[in-house]
Amino acid sequence: MDIGERVIEVSQLRRRYGPAGAGGFDAVRDVSFDVRRGELFALLGTNGAGKTSTVELLEGLAPPTGGRVRVFGHDPYGERAVVRPRIGVMLQEGGFPSELTAGETATMWAGCTTGARPVGEALELVGLDGRRDVRVKQLSGGERRRLDLALALLGRPEVLFLDEPTTGLDPQARRLTWELVRELRDGGTTVVLTTHYLEEAEVLADRLVVMSEGRIAAEGTPEEVVAAQPSRIRFAMPPGWFVGDLPPLAELGVLRHSELPSPDGQVELRTRELQRTLTGVLLWARDAGVELEGLDARTASLEEAFLAIASGMAGGTASGEAGA
């Protein structure tokens, strides 16, 4: 993908709630990153990691306590009138009037939106064109989330902020939303995504950051973040054989091993050289004339990387190499 100029610039950003000293709380601590035009950028983190507080500063909903944020080169809080018409925001919860229909809600919102696209077009984009005359209170939770997205798209935003966009959606609706988000990105829309669905970030994001305790603990493409974590190999030792019968694990590139609590005596090997380690194990099994039941070899997932990073920060490190 041809990623263009930086449309979001964040430098040493800080956000504090409450007074100085023990009575306050630093939710965002010296965070720096940038987002380029046409990029899908994901902010990940556990509850309380600081991602929502960060996004609210990008959206111009509050001023930063310290540092600097620019959207299209402007201060999104101090120059809100310049920035707001060019962005779309999908909050975690819209809070729509329950007695209005989906169509009436979108029409009301369009009246407050500069250069709004036709209401029917926005509802059709999210698959709600057939629910236009249904009252909001009668929409399912997933349909209300899709209505949230429709309103965020009314102004044809250059930058789209999506805060947990697929919460409450069934698997099919989630996949359709992913496709829509991809189409928007491919059409040049810059997307900033926060999500607890790590598969969602792994599938959609061009780049991501993982936040923990208000700081950035890891950043890069999903592949780069995952590559920092070791791969794993699992199998059951043949009856009468033990881990000590394997070739020297260090020579196979094994970082660590563990015996899993399973009735068939499964072991797990962790390695950064998956092919080398797996080849060594398979050659040993061939020469020993044994079969490795339940053999499973795979690289780390984004979920594993996320959990390792989060636990590493909780343990006092920011390396993302917890347990490696």
TABEL-V455523 format. One line per field, one symbol per residue. ss: DSSP state (A for helix, B for strand, O for the rest). phi: phi as a letter, one per 20 degrees, with the letter a starting at -180 (. if undefined). burial: b if it has 16 or more other C-alpha atoms within 10 Angstrom, else e. A space follows every 10 residues. Layout:
ss->???
phi->???
burial->???
This chain:
ss->OOOOOBBBBB BBBBBBBOOO AAAOBBBBBB BBBBBBOOOB BBBBBOOOOO AAAAAAAAOO OOOOOBBBBB BOOBOOOOOA AAAAAABBBB OOOOOOOOOO BAAAAAAAAA OOOOOOOOAA AAAAAOOOAA AOOOBAAAOO AAAAAAAAAA AAAOOOOOBB BBBOOOOOOO AAAAAAAAAA AAAAAAOOOB BBBBOOOAAA AAAAOOBBBB BBOOBBBBBB OAAAAAAOOO BBBBBBOOOO OOAAAOOOAA AAOBBBBBBO OOOOOBBBBB BOOAAAAAAA AAAAAAAAOO OOBBBBBBOO OAAAAAAAAA AAAAOOOOOO OOOO
phi->.eeeffdccc clfcccdnff nfedbeeccl ecaccdgmdd ddddrfgnfo fffffffffn ebeffanbcc clndffefcg feegfdcccd ffbemfffef egffffffff fddfmffggg ffffgdmdfe dgeefgfeff gffffffgfg ffegelffcd eddlfdfnef gffffffgff ffffffeofe cdddbeefff fffeffbbcd dblnceebbq fgffffffdf fcccaeffgn dcgfefggff fenfeacbde fcfemfccdd becgffffff fffffffemc defmfbcbff effffgffff ffffeocdem dgme
burial->eeeeebbbbb eebbbbeeee eeeeebbbbb bbeebbbbbb bbbbbbeebb bbbbbbbbbb ebbbeeebbb bbebbbbeee eebbbbbbbb bbeeebeeeb bbbbbbbebb eebeebeebb ebbebbbbbe bbebbbeebe ebbbbbbbbb bbbbbbbbbb bbbbbbbbbe eebbeebbee bbebbeebbb bbbbbbebeb bbebbbbbbb bbbbbbbbbe bbeebbbbbb bbbbbbbbee eebeeeeebe ebbbbebeee eeeebbbbbb bbbbeebbeb beeebeeeee ebeeeebebb bbebbbbbbb bbbeeeebeb bbee
